[in-house]
Amino acid sequence: MKKTLYLSLAIIICITVLSGCGQAKSKTTWLQGKWYSKSWQVTYVFSQKNDNWQIKDGKGNVISKSATPSKDSNDKAITLVDQNGTKFIIKKIDKSTIKFLQTSKKGLMGTTAAVEFVKE
């Protein structure tokens, strides 16, 4: 009887932990993939490996090496910060549209206007 109880408890704990891990990953999956900006006429490819993000266009990397999400990132907006201090602020409008804003750290030139991208 005790074995059955312990086994049931262990299974419940495993399911809880696994479902929590799946939810943590799914918060950023909406951003991964190809996004096209009509106003810039460019496609960006967003990819995530572990907690590091890369953004690439047809010419190479938009992010110099890799970027990590800031603490204020959530399932509707992600702020990525690369090793140079450049911020990439991406806000989810709906499941196929995002707003993209790039700002450089203080002392460097480079702020863009917010641009809309659509999922390809």
Secondary structure, 3 states (H helix, E strand, C coil): CHHHHHHHHHHHHHHHHHHHHHHHHHCCCCCCEEEEECCCCEEEEEEEECCEEEEEECCEECCCCCEEECCCCCCCEEEEEECCCCEEEEEEEECCEEEEEEECCCCCCCECCCEEEEEC
